[in-house]
Amino acid sequence: MNVGKVQQIWRHAVKSMAGEKLEDCEVGSRGIPGDRGWAVRDEKTREITNGKRIPLLMQCRATYRHPPL
């Protein structure tokens, strides 16, 4: 049964930051390697934060120097 076609694949190295478009990738049982592999922690609250709390995060971009495994 055909349910659709993948047109674009995006990986977000850091949660709530802009992603990078991938030409191809492997998908494992835990998803795309490196997708949201990192996050920003608020030192005052000691909690992982996100774009809802800090909207400027969504204007930042992070990429991997070498493809994660």
Secondary structure, DSSP 8 states (H G I E B T S, - for coil): --------EEE-SBTTSB-EEES----BTTBSTTTT-B--EETTTTEE--TTT-GGGGG-B---SS---
